Amino acid sequence: MQFWQSLFLCEGDQVFDLARFCEGVGFHGVLPSDHVVHPEKQESTYLYSADHKPPSFEDDTLWPDCWSLIGALAAITEKLHFCTNVFILPLRHPIEVAKATSSVAYFSNGRLLLGAGAGWMKEEFDMLGVDFASRGKRYNECIEVIRKLHGGGFVEHHGRFFDFPRIIMTPTPPKPVPILIGGISEPALRRAARLGDGWISPGQTIGGTFETLQTLDRLRREYGTRNREFNAIVAIFGAPVTVDDLRRLEDAGATGFVSVPFALTVAPNTTFEQKRTVLERFADEVIAKV
């Protein structure tokens, strides 16, 4: 089992110290989150809360560019891995995403995973001039384009949304960047089973997580994709998770576990010293025993 620390809602002046500390106490990686902007007024429906409102979005909530942040954190660490949780893939052009991810993966010696989501905030799509309704089909094609470009050599593509002649992109990553699909909707789980190199959870109860892992296994059987490597990074909300729970999750197919944001488990606006205490306890009570 690999352990990940979410960086969502972390104070910007603590992120570098937190990344170094996470590496030192045995975390496999850290998870930055993604939004381009935060509209003052938005009417989109958030899928993962009872009131359909996004959690803890304040005017000063930090949304750093994922690739700039990961590049900087990779430069000050040696073993720590990075996975976006999640990058709104159909909001962007896949050639640009392929360029950013291949560059980060090249210079970090392959310490990168692309956690991707379809997106829920229509206002962002409208502002960037991208059709919201067709994002699912665009998402699938984005994955195809990125994989072509990560493979190296000259490639071409002629699809519904993207079209280009034979091109080559350098640098290429040491190996294609794994693409993990986020979300728990039926389309998301089917996309993960059919196209993804894995799945990343938005956060569920432990019972819901077991159900999702079972669904993914069934869908992978259905699509004939159980013979390829598949990462499943889970996040549990609602109750403490024991070491026995983690072993059961691993047996069910989970490969990674997320230590959820400090703002949700401790309190908003905590100091680095408070976060360090939480990380040390997690390392001693969980990482060291699994």
C-alpha positions in Angstrom: 0.0 0.0 0.0 1.3 3.4 -1.0 0.4 6.5 1.1 -0.4 9.9 -0.3 -1.0 13.2 1.4 -3.5 15.6 0.0 -2.3 19.2 -0.5 -5.8 20.6 -1.1 -6.3 23.7 1.1 -2.7 23.8 2.3 -1.3 27.2 3.0 1.1 28.2 0.2 4.0 29.1 2.5 4.0 25.6 4.0 3.8 23.4 0.9 7.5 23.1 0.3 8.2 22.1 3.9 5.3 19.7 3.9 6.5 17.9 0.8 10.0 17.5 2.2 8.6 16.2 5.5 6.2 13.8 3.8 9.1 12.3 1.9 11.1 12.0 5.1 8.4 10.1 7.1 7.6 7.6 4.3 4.8 9.0 2.2 4.9 7.8 -1.4 3.5 11.0 -2.8 1.4 14.2 -2.5 -1.7 15.3 -4.3 -2.3 18.8 -5.5 -5.7 19.8 -6.7 -6.9 21.8 -9.8 -9.1 24.7 -10.8 -8.3 27.5 -13.2 -10.5 30.1 -11.5 -13.0 30.4 -8.7 -16.0 32.4 -9.9 -17.6 34.8 -7.4 -21.0 33.4 -8.5 -21.5 29.9 -9.8 -24.6 27.8 -10.1 -23.0 24.5 -11.1 -23.8 21.4 -9.0 -21.0 19.9 -7.0 -21.4 16.1 -7.0 -19.7 15.1 -3.8 -21.5 16.9 -1.0 -25.1 16.6 0.4 -25.9 20.3 -0.3 -24.1 20.2 -3.7 -21.9 23.0 -2.7 -18.1 22.7 -3.0 -16.2 22.3 0.4 -14.2 25.2 1.8 -14.0 27.3 -1.3 -13.1 30.8 0.0 -11.9 33.9 -1.9 -8.3 33.2 -0.8 -8.4 29.4 -1.5 -5.1 28.7 -3.4 -5.4 27.0 -6.8 -1.8 26.9 -8.0 -1.0 25.7 -11.5 -0.5 21.9 -11.0 2.5 21.5 -13.3 4.4 24.6 -11.9 3.9 23.4 -8.4 4.8 19.8 -9.1 7.9 20.8 -11.0 9.0 23.0 -8.1 8.3 20.2 -5.5 10.1 17.6 -7.7 13.2 19.8 -7.7 13.4 19.8 -3.9 12.7 16.1 -3.3 14.2 12.8 -4.5 11.7 10.0 -4.1 8.4 11.7 -3.6 5.7 11.1 -6.3 3.0 13.4 -7.5 -0.5 12.9 -8.7 -3.2 15.5 -9.5 -6.4 15.0 -7.6 -7.9 15.8 -10.0 -6.8 17.7 -13.1 -9.8 18.8 -15.3 -8.6 17.2 -18.4 -11.3 18.0 -21.0 -11.0 21.7 -20.1 -7.6 21.8 -21.7 -6.0 21.0 -25.0 -4.4 17.6 -24.8 -1.2 18.6 -26.7 -0.5 21.2 -24.0 -1.3 18.7 -21.3 1.0 16.1 -23.0 3.8 18.7 -23.2 3.5 19.7 -19.5 3.2 16.2 -18.1 6.0 14.8 -20.3 8.3 17.6 -19.3 7.6 17.2 -15.6 7.9 13.4 -15.8 11.2 13.7 -17.8 12.9 16.0 -15.3 11.5 14.2 -12.2 12.6 10.8 -13.5 9.0 9.5 -13.9 7.6 10.5 -10.5 4.3 11.7 -12.0 0.8 10.3 -12.4 -2.0 12.2 -14.1 -5.2 12.0 -12.0 -7.9 13.3 -14.4 -11.5 14.3 -14.0 -14.3 15.4 -16.3 -15.0 18.6 -14.3 -18.2 19.8 -12.7 -18.0 23.6 -12.9 -19.7 24.7 -16.1 -18.6 28.3 -15.6 -14.9 27.4 -16.1 -15.7 25.7 -19.4 -17.7 28.7 -20.5 -14.9 31.1 -19.7 -12.3 29.1 -21.6 -14.7 28.6 -24.5 -15.0 24.8 -24.2 -18.3 23.1 -24.6 -19.4 21.6 -21.3 -21.9 19.1 -22.6 -19.5 17.2 -24.8 -16.7 17.0 -22.2 -17.0 13.2 -21.7 -16.3 12.4 -25.3 -13.5 15.1 -25.4 -12.1 13.5 -22.2 -11.8 10.1 -24.0 -10.1 11.7 -27.0 -7.7 13.7 -24.7 -6.5 10.4 -23.2 -5.8 9.0 -26.7 -3.9 12.0 -27.8 -1.7 12.2 -24.6 -0.8 8.6 -24.9 0.2 9.0 -28.5 2.5 11.9 -27.7 4.0 10.3 -24.6 5.0 7.2 -26.7 7.7 9.1 -28.6 8.4 9.3 -32.3 6.2 10.9 -34.9 2.4 10.5 -34.5 -0.7 12.0 -36.0 -4.3 12.2 -34.9 -7.6 12.8 -36.7 -10.5 12.8 -34.3 -13.7 14.5 -33.6 -12.3 17.3 -31.4 -8.5 17.3 -32.2 -6.7 17.0 -35.5 -3.0 17.2 -36.3 -0.5 15.9 -38.9 2.6 13.9 -38.1 4.4 15.6 -35.2 7.0 14.7 -32.6 7.1 16.0 -29.0 10.2 16.1 -26.9 11.2 15.4 -24.2 9.3 12.2 -23.7 8.8 10.8 -20.2 10.8 7.7 -19.1 7.6 5.8 -19.6 4.1 7.0 -20.5 2.6 8.9 -17.5 -0.2 6.7 -15.9 -3.6 8.3 -16.3 -5.9 7.7 -13.3 -9.6 8.5 -13.7 -11.3 10.3 -10.9 -15.0 10.2 -9.9 -17.6 7.7 -8.7 -20.3 8.1 -11.4 -21.0 5.2 -13.7 -19.3 7.0 -16.7 -16.2 7.7 -14.6 -15.9 4.1 -13.4 -16.5 2.7 -16.9 -13.8 5.1 -18.2 -11.4 4.0 -15.5 -12.0 0.3 -16.3 -11.9 0.7 -20.0 -9.3 3.4 -20.7 -7.6 4.3 -17.4 -4.3 3.1 -15.9 -6.2 3.4 -12.6 -8.8 5.2 -10.5 -8.5 7.9 -7.9 -11.3 8.4 -5.3 -12.9 11.8 -4.5 -13.6 10.4 -1.0 -16.2 7.9 0.2 -17.2 6.0 3.3 -15.3 2.8 3.8 -18.4 0.8 2.7 -18.8 2.8 -0.4 -15.1 2.4 -1.2 -15.4 -1.4 -1.1 -18.4 -1.3 -3.3 -16.6 0.9 -5.8 -13.6 -1.4 -5.9 -15.9 -4.3 -6.5 -17.6 -2.4 -9.3 -14.2 -1.6 -10.9 -13.2 -5.2 -10.8 -16.4 -6.3 -12.4 -16.1 -3.6 -15.2 -12.5 -4.6 -15.8 -13.6 -8.2 -16.3 -16.3 -6.9 -18.7 -13.8 -4.9 -20.7 -11.1 -7.5 -20.6 -8.6 -5.1 -19.0 -7.7 -7.0 -15.8 -4.4 -8.1 -17.2 -2.9 -4.7 -17.2 -1.5 -2.7 -14.3 -4.1 -0.7 -12.4 -3.6 1.8 -9.6 -6.5 2.5 -7.2 -5.9 5.3 -4.8 -8.7 5.6 -2.2 -9.7 8.3 0.3 -12.0 7.5 3.2 -14.3 10.1 4.9 -16.7 9.7 7.8 -14.8 7.4 10.2 -11.3 6.5 11.3 -9.6 3.8 9.3 -7.7 1.0 11.1 -4.7 -0.9 9.9 -7.0 -4.0 9.4 -9.3 -1.8 7.2 -6.3 -0.8 5.1 -5.2 -4.5 4.7 -8.8 -5.4 3.6 -8.8 -2.5 1.1 -5.5 -3.7 -0.3 -6.9 -7.2 -0.7 -9.9 -5.6 -2.5 -7.6 -3.9 -5.1 -6.5 -0.6 -3.5 -2.9 0.3 -4.2 -2.8 3.7 -2.4 -4.5 5.5 0.5 -4.9 9.3 0.9 -4.4 11.1 4.1 -7.2 13.7 3.5 -6.7 17.5 3.7 -5.6 18.9 7.1 -8.3 21.5 6.9 -10.9 18.7 7.0 -9.2 16.4 9.6 -7.6 18.9 11.9 -8.8 22.5 11.3 -8.4 25.2 8.7 -5.4 27.5 8.9 -3.2 25.2 11.0 0.5 25.8 11.4 3.2 23.7 9.9 4.1 22.4 13.4 0.5 21.2 13.8 0.6 19.5 10.5 3.9 17.9 11.3 2.5 16.4 14.4 -0.4 14.8 12.4 2.1 13.5 9.8 4.4 12.0 12.4 1.5 10.2 14.1 0.2 8.9 10.8 3.6 7.6 9.9 4.0 5.8 13.3 0.5 4.5 13.6 -0.3 3.6 10.0 2.6 3.7 7.5 4.9 1.8 9.7 2.3 -1.0 10.4 0.9 -1.7 6.9 
